[in-house]
Amino acid sequence: MNHQLQVAMITQRLETFYGEPRWPGRENPLDNLVLTILSQSTNDNNRDIAFRRLLTRFPTWKAVMNAPIDDIADAIRPAGLGNQKASRIKEILTWISQTYGALDLNFICDLNPEEVKTTFMQLKGIGIKTISVVLMISCGVDIFPVDTHVHRICRRLGLVPEKTNAEKTHELMQPLVPTGKSYSLHMNLLKLGRNLCKAQNPRCESCPLADFCQYAAGKESSISGRH
């Protein structure tokens, strides 16, 4: 089976299993950019706590931009890598303000997504995953972000080579995703990664994609070989 057909079938299978997630509409791109930076190397719960603490401590993004790095780092400490993330958030906010004259990114939803990616990926702390999440969640762009969960599942399914990094996985997967299905597939793979296809002790026996999966087949073969 070719990978494009396989991804189409996986998308349909997950929609049958979890339902079809619908894009809820535009969200603030700057909020989502900061939220996605906070999510790097941590879990969703820690990210959300850090984001709430940041908004509680500083009433506006301008206040964050003007704050000392130590104060920002203290506010976002639950997300980990406080000093690094604080420095990057402050630098990015400063760049946005100086480049566009305001701390507002709503206009990016009306630009060519490739132009947005090229511009923002020049900034430290913004890679292909981060800007893809912002474009998909905030703007409804049909782009397929690859985070830790999605990357792990794509490798286990055999859709990309085992040693492929997340950036290359994005490059390989985007052409395979059915048109208009990036949001649905991404969100459902997140659910799968959090609930069943975990990094440790994946629950292959309960997975709706087990019959597509090289990892599950190898696990079953290993179990059979011990009997």
Secondary structure, DSSP 8 states (H G I E B T S, - for coil): --HHHHHHHHHHHHHHHH----------HHHHHHHHHHHTTS-HHHHHHHHHHHHHH-SSHHHHHHS-HHHHHHHTGGGS-HHHHHHHHHHHHHHHHHHHSSS--GGGGGS-HHHHHHHHTTSTT--HHHHHHHHHHHH--------HHHHHHHHHHTSS-TT--HHHHHHHHGGGS-TT-HHHHHHHHHHHHHHTS-SSS--GGG-TTGGG-HHHHHHHHHHHHT-
